[in-house]
């Protein structure tokens, strides 16, 4: 029987108090999506509000094209799936083998503190199912606790968008918090490599990546874990 994976995308489209739009980063959705699809997984897409999740317009610029984004651009089936994401509060961990969170700046405003997301991730981990997140979406791990009330990332190797990467994209003063700082505050063994280099790390059931270039690595580790 094929594995079932849930991909959870942001519904937030505004970059702080600016007039700029944000959302999910295309590569961080497309690269993992096709890793899962090519592995034969059944994929369900969800978001807090359901329907079409906002796409960060910057991520659609030619500078950020990859093989996966080009494949996505030609894929009307996945675009239809994206237009009809299910409402996050309606999904149940028992229906899936794993959950994956693509990044983009959007999750900093909605998914990081979304109670449905927090409960969902806690239930996946309690059921011994892996959780993947990349870039800014590593923020969804911040407030996850174990049965004893401890932060699950305490002492765990975790990656996410770095302070220096945020500085490089000139959004340090716009974002509500810095992913690196907050992961460290909760006791994570925060790990990183050079800015914008591909890096993913697995510690038990938690698989995380640093930036857009890392999204495929996270997905591959998730597939390997599920197929082991």
Secondary structure as GFF3:
##gff-version 3
##sequence-region A 1 228
A	DSSP	beta_strand	4	9	.	.	.	ID=ss1
A	DSSP	alpha_helix	26	38	.	.	.	ID=ss2
A	DSSP	beta_strand	42	47	.	.	.	ID=ss3
A	DSSP	three_ten_helix	57	60	.	.	.	ID=ss4
A	DSSP	three_ten_helix	62	64	.	.	.	ID=ss5
A	DSSP	alpha_helix	67	73	.	.	.	ID=ss6
A	DSSP	alpha_helix	76	83	.	.	.	ID=ss7
A	DSSP	beta_strand	86	87	.	.	.	ID=ss8
A	DSSP	three_ten_helix	88	90	.	.	.	ID=ss9
A	DSSP	three_ten_helix	93	95	.	.	.	ID=ss10
A	DSSP	beta_strand	98	101	.	.	.	ID=ss11
A	DSSP	three_ten_helix	105	108	.	.	.	ID=ss12
A	DSSP	three_ten_helix	111	113	.	.	.	ID=ss13
A	DSSP	alpha_helix	115	126	.	.	.	ID=ss14
A	DSSP	beta_strand	131	134	.	.	.	ID=ss15
A	DSSP	three_ten_helix	135	141	.	.	.	ID=ss16
A	DSSP	beta_strand	157	158	.	.	.	ID=ss17
A	DSSP	alpha_helix	163	168	.	.	.	ID=ss18
A	DSSP	alpha_helix	179	185	.	.	.	ID=ss19
A	DSSP	beta_strand	189	190	.	.	.	ID=ss20
A	DSSP	beta_strand	200	203	.	.	.	ID=ss21
A	DSSP	beta_strand	206	209	.	.	.	ID=ss22
A	DSSP	three_ten_helix	212	214	.	.	.	ID=ss23
A	DSSP	alpha_helix	215	227	.	.	.	ID=ss24
###
